């Protein structure tokens, strides 16, 4: 397999123990609830700039209430996506590294070139623009939480809170010779008061950031963050975790997906990758009392996990056992047929569809976007089938 020049080079066959990977941190509220999209939500720009879902939650006093999580995004750039989420995790780790006597700073200075290197992105004009857009989206994102934001100082969820992730960012060109003088870089980002307070209240968990950054599928990264938070919420760590499929869809931020059959389809590449990498031992779907359940079995916590990117051709694995009867009609995605339809389109239309698909795919994998055999291209084929449905009749 040819190395992707936009990803950090890792030796093939390298291993590490995931229990020894404490290379990152994750704020607990944002580990359990989404602030970024995993896929486009449709043609409407407004629908792509908003996440909202509700669920029943039992409070510490034993009463049950309706909890909600609402996220609004940038007026023009929309909600954060996979690239922004990866930047958020790297910024968290940079903040932890800058802590003094255990106190995390609210404002952190950085070098643009060094930050791009940590992200595994090329030091080019295209990625300078991507980086500034990511900061703009994180700065503009506003979250409103009702009984869904856990306050570590009060030891309970707040009845209501409205907050942002960042409270400003600045990217500056460094004057020549400034670094040699030992001065702080001119570029910086500043966490919001609420996020900063949550960090210093200890509402963060250890995260295998190196492992996350080596995963190919954005959904695999999001699913790993969510599952690992629940897996390690108690000691000893859970061997099995069950969750309603509709609830999992909402907590992963799968906006605009109505059919559970599509949720299963979108989760399949993540399941395949996490099983191949040794984190999951298996996945199956079971019929629950009121809804379909996803059941995850974790692999041995000390099993060596591959750091190297997964091969382009994914090994054949035993498929998860599907629900006996689909709850709703299952819209199928036909990669080869979609590829042929896409290939025949005018170049201007191809460019438009590529731009839509790239919102959901890490820049490091844009070169795989039009390959019929790549799971990274599924989002493009879904858009092609939606936008040109008449060609699939």
N, C-alpha and C positions, 0 to 999 in steps of 0.2 A: 504494500500500500504506500502510495506517495504521500509524504508528509504535507499537511496543509500549512503553508507559510504563515498564515495568520493565527495559528494556535501555538502555544508554547511547546517546544520540542521535548518529547519525553521518550526515554529509551524503550523500545519494544520489549515486552516481557517483564517490565519493571513491576514490582509489587510493593504494597505497604499494608499494614494492619489498620483497618478503619478505626479500631479502638485507640490507636496511637495518633490519629489525625485530628489534631485540635487546632487546625490552621485558621479557623474562622470563628465568628460569633453570629448569632441570629437573635433579634428582638422577638420575644415570645408572641406578642400580638400579631406581628407581621409574618411570623412563621405559620400561624394557624389561620390567618385570613389574608386574602389576596389584595394587592394594590396594583398589580400589573396584569395585562391580558396575556392569554396563551394563544389566542386566535382572533381573527377578525370577527366582528359581530354582525356584519351585514353591510348594506350599501349606505345606510345613514351614518353620517359623521357623528351625530349626537349620540347614537347608540354605542359608538366606539369610544366614547368619552365618559362612560358611566358604568359602574358596577353596583348592583344592589341585590341583597338577598336577606331573607328572614328565617328564623328558626326558633323553636321553643327551647328555653334554657332554664335549668333549675338553679336558683340562687342559693347562697350559703345558708339563708334562713329557712330553706326547704320549699319556698314558694316557687311557682313556675311563672315565667314571664316571656313576652315576645322580645327576642333579641334581633338586632339588625346591624348590618355593616354596609355602608354606602361610600363609594369612592368616585370622585369627579376628577377629571383631568384637565390638561391644557386646552384652551379654547381652539387652537389651531393644530397642535401636535398630538392631541388626544391623550389617552392614558399611557402610562409606562408599559413597556413590553419586555421580552426576555433580556435584551441588552441592558435595559435600565435596571432590571432586577439584579443582574450580575454586578453592575456598577455599585448598587446599594450594598451588596454583600462585601465587596472590596472596600468600600468606604467605611463600613463597620470595622473591618479588621485594621484599617489604617488608624481609626480612632482609638481602638484598643491599644495599638502599639504606641500611640502618643500619650497614653495615660501616665499621670504622675501620682505616685503613692496610691494607686488604685482608683483615682478619680479620672474619668474620661473627659477630655476637653469638649467644649461645644463647637469650637471652630478649629479646623485643621487645615494647615497649609500643605500644598503639594506641588510637585513638578508635573507638568502635563505629559512629558515624555516618559517619566517614571510610572505614572498612572496607566498610560496606554500599555506599557510593558507588563504591568501586573495583570491587566485585563487580557493580555495575549493578543492585542490589536496592533496592526502596523502603525508606525509613526508617519502617517501620510495626511494630506489635506482632507481626504474623504473621511478619515476617522477622527480628525479634529472636529469636523462638523458633526459627526455622530456623537462625539463626547459632549459637545455643547448642547445638542438636542436632548441628550439623556439628562443632563443637569437641569435643563429647562422643564422637562416633564416632571422630574422628581420634586422640583421647587414648586410647581403649580399644583401638584396632587393634594387634594383635601379629602380627609376621611372623617365621616360622621358615624359614630358608634353608639348604639343604645344597648346597654347591658352586655356589651361584647368586647370592651377594652378593659383588660385586667390591670388594676392599679396596684403595684407591688407594695406601696407604702400603706395603703388601706386594706390590703389583703382581700380585695373583692372587686368585681367588675363595676365600673362607674355607670350610673343611670344614663348619662349622656355626656359625650365629649366630641368636640370638633377640633381637628388638628391637622397640621401638615407634616411632611417628612423632613424637608429641608426648609431653612429660613434664609435662603440666599446662597449664591455661589458666584465665584469670579474666576475667569481664566485669563491670564495675562501673558504676554510675551516677555520673557526675562531679558533685561539688558545684559549685554556681554560683560563678563567679569563679575557679575553680582554673586554667582554661586561660589566663586573663589574667595569672596570676602566673608563667607559664612553666614550671609543673611538668609532669613526665611524666604522661601519662594513667594512670589506675588499672588499666585493662584491659591484659592482656598474655597472650602465649603463650610456651611454652618448648619448644624442640626436645629430643628425646632425645639422650643422649650420643653414640649411634652416628650419628644423622643429622647432628648438629653436627660431629662429627669428619670425616664424609664431605664436608661442605661445605668445610671448611677444608683438606682434603687435595686440593681441586681436582677432586673427582669430580662436577662439574656441567657442564652444557652450556648454551650460549645457546639461547633459545627465543623464537619469535615469539608472545609472549603476546597481543598486540593482535589478531593474526590468529586465534588460538585462541578468544578471547572473542567474536569476531564470527561464529563458526561456530554453526549452529543445532543440529545433531544431536550428542548426547554421543558417539556412536560415531565421528563424524568427528573430534572433538577427540582422542579416545584414539588413533585410527588415525594421525592426523597426528603426534602425539608419538612413536609407535613408528616410523613410517616415516622421519621426519626424523632421528631418532637414527641409524638405519642408513645413510640416504642420505649424511649428512655425516660418517660415521665415517672416511672417507679423502678424500684430495685427489688429483685433482678429485672432486667429488661424483658419486655413482652416477647413471647414466642409467636403470638398470633394477634392480629388486629382486625376488627370487623367494623364496617361503616356502611351506612346506606349509600347506594350509588348516587342518588340525587344529591344527598348532603355532601358527598365527596366532590361532585361536580362543582357545587357552589363554593366550597372552601378552597378549591384549586383555581377558581376564577375562570371557569369555562363558560364565558358569557355567550348568550344567544343560542345555546344548544338545548333543544326541547326533548329530543328523543334519547332515551337511555341507550339505545342501540348505537347511536353516534358517539355517546360518551365512551362506551366500551371500545369502539373503533379508535377513538383519539387516544385512549390510554394504552392501546396495544404496543406501540413502539416503546413507550416508557417501561412497561412491564418486561418486554423482551430485553431491553438494555439493562435493567436493574437485576434481572435474573442472570443474564450473561456475565455481569460484573460481580456476582456473588453476594449481593445485598439481600435479594429476595430468594427464598427457596421455591416459592410457588404462589400463584394467584388463582382464585376461583370465584365464581358468582353463585350465590345461594338465594333461595326464595325466603325472604324474611316474613315477619308477621304482617307488615303493611307495605313493604317495598322490597326491591331487589337489593341484596347486600354484596359488597365486595369484601372478600376475605383474603388477607395477606399473611403469608407464613414467612418469617424472617429466617435467613440463613444463619449459621453459626457466627457469632459476633467477632470471632478472632480468625475467621477464614481469610487468607490473603486475597486482597482485591486488586484487580489490574488497574494501574494508573493510565496506561497507554490508551489512546482513543480506540473505541471499538472498530473492528474492520468495516470497510464499506459494504461488504457482503455479510449481512447478519447471519450467524449460524442458525440452523433450524432447531427450534426448541419445542418442547411439548406445549401445545396451546392451552391457555387457561380454559377450564371447563365453563362453558357458557350457560346462561340461564335457559331453563328448559324451553320456554316459549317467549319470544320477544314481546315486550309490553306494547310496543308500537311498531308501525311499519318501519323498516330499516332502509334508509337511503344509502345506496351503494356507491362507492367510489371506484372508478375504473381507470387506473393509471395509464395503461397503454392507449386506450381510446382517447382519454383526455390529452395525452401527449400528442397524438395525431391531430386532434382538433386544434390544439395550441400551435402546433408547427405550421398549420395552414393559415393562421391569422395574420393580418397586416402587422408590420413591425410596431406601429404606434400602439395598437391594441395589446400586443405582447408586452410592451414596456409598461402600460397601465396595470396589467394583471401582475407583472413581476413586482411592481411597487406595492401593490396590495399585499402580496404574499410576504414580502420582505419585512413587513411590520412584525411578523410572528416568528421570524427565523433569525438566529444569531448570525451576525455578519460573517463570522468565520466559516459559515456553512452556505453562504449564498451561491458558491460555485456548484453546489449539489442541487440547486433549486429545480432544474429542468431534467433531472435524471429520473426516468420512470421507476427505477429499482430502489430509489432512496426514500426512506421514511420522511426525510426533511422536505420532500416535494409534495407530500399529501395535501398540504394546505393549498398549494398552487392548483392541483388537480380539482380540489373541492371548489375553488373559486371559478375555475374554467367551466365546470359543470353547472354552477349556479348562474354565471353570467351568460352562458351560451347553451342553455338547456335545450333549445330547439334543435341543436346539432346532435343531440343524444337520443332523439326519438326513435 
